[in-house]
Amino acid sequence: MKSFTIRSAALAALLPLAAISSPAVANDHGAAKSAAIYAPITKAEVEAAQQAWGNALVAISTEHDNKGFAAAKTLAGQVLDSAYGYGMGPVLFKPTLTVAPQTFRTTRDGALAYFVGGDKTYASDTGFALKGWRKFQIDNAGIVITGNSAISMGNVTLWDAKGNMTKVDKTWAWTRGADGQLKIVLHHSSLPYSAK
């Protein structure tokens, strides 16, 4: 699998290019949320969404190194709003390095805290996206597509600015959002098991 590094033009690809109207519906708490539109998902769309996620992670890390925490947090918020389905309802997000009782993050605030830290509600978060990531590689074990939803499972390998490598097991699930773009509705990540 080819490795990818961030390109300046890739930042533009992180946000949806066109909006498709869709009616807002009320969630369990009465607040408006966007409704998914139906259009069959393709393997190419899943792979493109994975690459956009990797590019976004590298972009947030690079933004932090070049412009500081506030800029990285702003970019991370834009990525969450574009790539994740928090506007549609809860997202099932289990990041790689979290501790109980905050292992699972179903809210945007919980995800943002994981990616950039700095939130006293999630005091143990140090900012996974701020670890100096410079390139990534995604190796899928498989992709399952069922109409308007898709699931992938495999490894994501990350390299930081010093060349240190981290490999994680990753499962994503997507649905098509109201803007026509794929939205992550499940993100599970863990370190590979190692018998010692």
Protein Blocks (a to p, Z undefined) as FASTA:
>chain_A
ZZddddfklmmmmpcfbdcdddddddfkopacdddddddddfklmmmmmmmmmmmmmmmm
mmmmmnojklmmmmmmmmmmmmpcklnoccddddfbdcdfklbacbfklmmmmmngoilk
lmmbgojmlnopabdcdddfbdcdehjaccdddddddddfkopacdddddddddddfkop
acdfbdcdddddddZZ
